[in-house]
Amino acid sequence: MRRKGDLPEKVCAVCGRPFAWRRKWAKVWEEVRYCSDACRARRGKAAGASAAGTGESDAVQERQRHRRL
């Protein structure tokens, strides 16, 4: 059995937080891009916001809001 610290990690494409491998993702780990269903639902909004030229402070605020949830 592996320790959680030994599991592979990725960074979420929407919120930028790191997330660890899960057993249910074993067969599709290469395709996993989002840490949660909420981030997957927000993926279009995040891409549009970055294209509009919003600053890094918006991303920081989003991460802080995400932590509070």
C-alpha positions, 0 to 999 in steps of 0.5 A: 500500500502506498502513502498518500504523499507518494501518490502522483499529483497534478494541478487543476486546470481551473483553480490551480490547486494540486490534487492527488491520484484516486483509485477511480481515476486509475485507468484515465489518469492521463486524461484527468485535468480537474480536481472536482466536478465544480471545477469541471463545470467552471472550465468554460468560464475560467477560459473566457475570463483569462482570454479577457485579460483578467489579472492574477489577483482574480485567480488568487481570490478564486483560490481563497474562495475555493478554500473557504468552501 
